Amino acid sequence: MPRSPCAAFACLAALAPSLSLAASLSLSPSPSRSGAQVSDNLDPSFAGFGIEPSNLFSFTGWNEPNEFSIQLLQNLADYSGAPPHIRVGGNTQDYMIYDADYEDFGWKKNPRSTAQGVIAADSMIIGPNYLAALDRFPKDTFITYGLNLAYKGEDYLDKIVNHSRAVVENLKNTRLYSFEIGNEPDLYLENGMRAAPWDGQTFTTQFMERADTVYQKVLKPKGMAPTFFEPPATASTIGTTFEIAMLNSDGILDRMNGEYYVGWWNQHDYFYFIGVTPTPITLNDLMDMDQTNTQFAYWEKQIKIALNTGVPYVLREMSSIGPIGMHKVSDTFGASLWTLNFFLYMATLNVSSVQMHMTDNSNASAWQPINVYGKDPFVRPQYYAHAAVAQIIGNGNGTTQIGALDVGGAGGDYKGRIRAYSAYANSALQAVILINSKQVNASESNKASFTFNVQMGASNANKKIYISYLTADGADSLTGTTWNGMTFSDEDGQASVVDESIYQYSLDGNGAFSINVRDSEAVVANLDWQLGSNKVIKVDGSTTSGSRRKNAAAPSVTGAGPAIWAAVLVSFLTLATSLGAF
């Protein structure tokens, strides 16, 4: 029988009469996938990154590999079973011309540029070592590679064939997954890449011609599939002729020379974009998860339209704040909570893959790969959300599915601040992910919490549950983030366990538990084992040894009753000690 909490509450009331009890919410995820509305199985590479092409060498290294970046990617591969999917694309893909004779590790300004554009469509030269550098990423990393659509000189087809052939032939350690042709063509009039008339129909014609040429001259001779392309890679189709339904009507999914060329619908978004979004933004705004749903509502409609065509949907360029983040907002721990929620939210919509865009100077990049702003390379809090998602996916070894739980009952100060998700593995409930994004800063000493009362189902009665925390001192923390007791080195990217404790509790006889989640914190409650302690099957068939393994020396925080009472007791003991009661 669970220990009665009454004495603990009485002592708390006497010692700190101003301390209020947490707001609460009851959740009842289905014990079986068959009774739940959940995503398709998540690919291990689901939570990926985009790298601006002009910044590639900052992440890969120039003549020498950037081992820091490579290790951070390898960590995630070990956790999920595959490296995160990388998109090499952005504005600068439409400035690049491939020159097989240019052998530097780097790109150079084209001294004979003649193309159109505010920044000319042939202003940058890259060569074979651009691809050699890209191939340094962990083995079998999926690569979506952006080709230049903007260039329209007389030799435009020769240029795109030469470039695509070099990519196909030179990526050997990594795995070429798909091609984009052009970046954000909906903005081509604005950036001078095209003159009017320019619309979705014209884009479709030009895209199809290039896709057909690349397939016939490059992919087909290599025995590769024709559905290798991802249009339209748009910034925003609101009020434009680039909406998915319109492009479908324009014939982008039709055959050309007997072949279908579209393998994925590809769109881009940012929660907030400096210079475009008309209102200012604060960290508190970013942490209001309802605002994310509001901003993304139009994209949700596009996703449904896309999936109804039978073609998968990918979000290849995304971030909290574009184009290069905002210090003390996008680089905080609060942004890590936003990132965790966003990945899970996208999973529930059946988005097949999400790439968080990175530049070397962005305060929204998951890590800084080189010395910028007078600071050496370091890991930002956002990376820890990627690690959490990777372990959640790896926990199911290819069978992980995510469902959204109803949090409409969270009101008052917690409206828009509470999110909860179920995770299924092998068609059975495996974990719940609980997020409290109410902002509380590191300097605030009296941090409140929110209580989740979770019914895991009678079939899980009396089972053990293990708690993993995504936490920092506060929402505004720039450093000090931990995930599942781990931290990642700013020097070499290696993970180390800084909290060896195992937070283990028992479900009650009905399969229920309760837990306090501090404001600006998230937890994953996993059935039967510590998240990350299981072996993960990798894409090559080998297994990892487990990224967060319990050992005999590790202290165990256990409880026979609901976890909330343990949390209350810890708070009581801490408070009583500070008041000199013991």
Buried (B, 14 or more C-beta within 10 A) or exposed (E): EEBEBEEBBEBBEEBBEEEEEBBBBEBBBBBEBEEBEBBEBBBBBBBBBBBBBBBBBBBBBBEEEBEBBBBBBBBBBBBBBBBBBBBBBBBBBBBBBBBEEBEBBBBEEBEEBEBBBEBBBBBBBBBBBBBBBBBBBBBBBBBBBBBBBBBBBEEBBEBBBBBBBBBBEBBEEBBBBBBBBBBBBBBBBEBBBBEEEBBBBBBBEBBBBBBBBBBBBBBEEEEBEBBBBBBBBBBBBEEBBBBBBBBBBBEBBEEBEEBBBBBBBBBBBBBBBBEEBEEEBEBBBBBBBEBBBEBBEBBEEBBEBBBEBEBBBBBBBBBBBBBBBBEBBBBBBBBBBBBBBBBBBBBBBBBBBBBBBBBBBBBBBBBBBBEBEEEEBBBBBBBBBBBBBBBBBBBBBBBBBBBBBEBEEBEEEBBBBBBBBBBBBEBBBBBBBBBBBBBBBBEBEEBBBBBBBBBBBEEBBEBBBBBBBBBBBBBBBBBEBBBBBBBBBBEEBEBEBEBEBBBBBBBBEEBBBBBBBBBBBBBBBBBEBBBBBBBBBBBEEEEBEBBBBBEEEBEEEEBEBBBBBBBBBEBBBEBBEEEEEE
